Amino acid sequence: HTVNANDYTSEQLNAWAPPLETWDMEKWEASFQNKIVFIVEENQKLAGFGELENNGHIDRFYIHKDYVGLGIGTLIYDQIG
């Protein structure tokens, strides 16, 4: 909702990153099943993650706004590729 706010509509941003109070945590956790998930943490805070499906498709790829431009995305992508 911060980094790409000028590139997408509010509806798109809410579909991809809904407000926390609307999250269905069971659905969210289930969405990671059968995927390889790469996570980067910094001081016990999620800096970013990317997930790879069995067919090679990169599904979700997220970098926290405080870590954009620090190479976190490259680190995750290098592990996926």
C-alpha positions as CSV (number, residue, x, y, z in Angstrom):
1,H,0.0,0.0,0.0
2,T,3.0,2.2,0.1
3,V,5.7,1.2,-2.5
4,N,3.3,0.7,-5.4
5,A,0.4,3.0,-4.3
6,N,0.8,5.0,-7.5
7,D,0.8,2.0,-9.7
8,Y,-2.4,0.2,-8.6
9,T,-5.9,1.0,-7.6
10,S,-7.0,0.7,-4.0
11,E,-9.1,-2.3,-5.0
12,Q,-6.1,-4.1,-6.4
13,L,-3.9,-3.3,-3.4
14,N,-6.7,-4.5,-1.0
15,A,-7.1,-7.7,-3.0
16,W,-3.3,-8.4,-2.7
17,A,-2.7,-7.0,0.7
18,P,-6.0,-6.7,2.6
19,P,-6.3,-4.8,5.9
20,L,-5.2,-7.0,8.8
21,E,-8.6,-6.9,10.4
22,T,-10.1,-8.6,7.4
23,W,-7.6,-11.4,7.0
24,D,-8.7,-15.0,7.1
25,M,-5.6,-16.5,8.7
26,E,-6.6,-20.1,8.0
27,K,-7.0,-19.3,4.4
28,W,-3.7,-17.4,4.3
29,E,-1.8,-20.2,6.0
30,A,-3.4,-22.8,3.6
31,S,-2.4,-20.7,0.6
32,F,1.2,-21.6,1.3
33,Q,0.6,-25.4,1.0
34,N,2.5,-27.2,-1.8
35,K,4.7,-24.2,-2.4
36,I,8.3,-23.5,-1.6
37,V,8.5,-20.3,0.4
38,F,11.7,-18.2,0.8
39,I,11.7,-15.8,3.8
40,V,14.1,-13.1,4.8
41,E,13.9,-11.8,8.4
42,E,15.8,-8.9,10.0
43,N,15.6,-8.5,13.8
44,Q,12.7,-10.9,13.9
45,K,10.7,-8.7,11.4
46,L,9.6,-10.0,8.0
47,A,11.7,-8.2,5.4
48,G,10.4,-10.1,2.5
49,F,9.2,-13.4,1.0
50,G,8.7,-15.1,-2.3
51,E,7.0,-18.3,-3.1
52,L,7.6,-20.8,-5.9
53,E,4.9,-23.2,-7.1
54,N,5.8,-26.7,-8.3
55,N,5.4,-25.7,-11.9
56,G,8.1,-23.0,-11.5
57,H,5.6,-20.1,-11.3
58,I,6.5,-17.4,-8.8
59,D,3.2,-16.6,-7.1
60,R,3.6,-14.0,-4.4
61,F,6.8,-11.8,-4.0
62,Y,6.8,-9.3,-1.2
63,I,9.4,-6.9,0.2
64,H,8.5,-4.8,3.2
65,K,8.6,-1.1,2.5
66,D,11.4,-0.5,5.0
67,Y,13.6,-3.0,3.1
68,V,13.1,-1.9,-0.5
69,G,16.3,-1.1,-2.3
70,L,18.5,-3.2,0.1
71,G,18.9,-6.3,-2.1
72,I,16.2,-8.4,-0.3
73,G,14.3,-9.0,-3.5
74,T,17.5,-10.0,-5.3
75,L,18.4,-12.4,-2.5
76,I,15.0,-14.1,-2.6
77,Y,14.9,-14.2,-6.4
78,D,18.4,-15.7,-6.5
79,Q,17.2,-18.5,-4.2
80,I,14.1,-19.2,-6.3
81,G,15.9,-19.2,-9.6
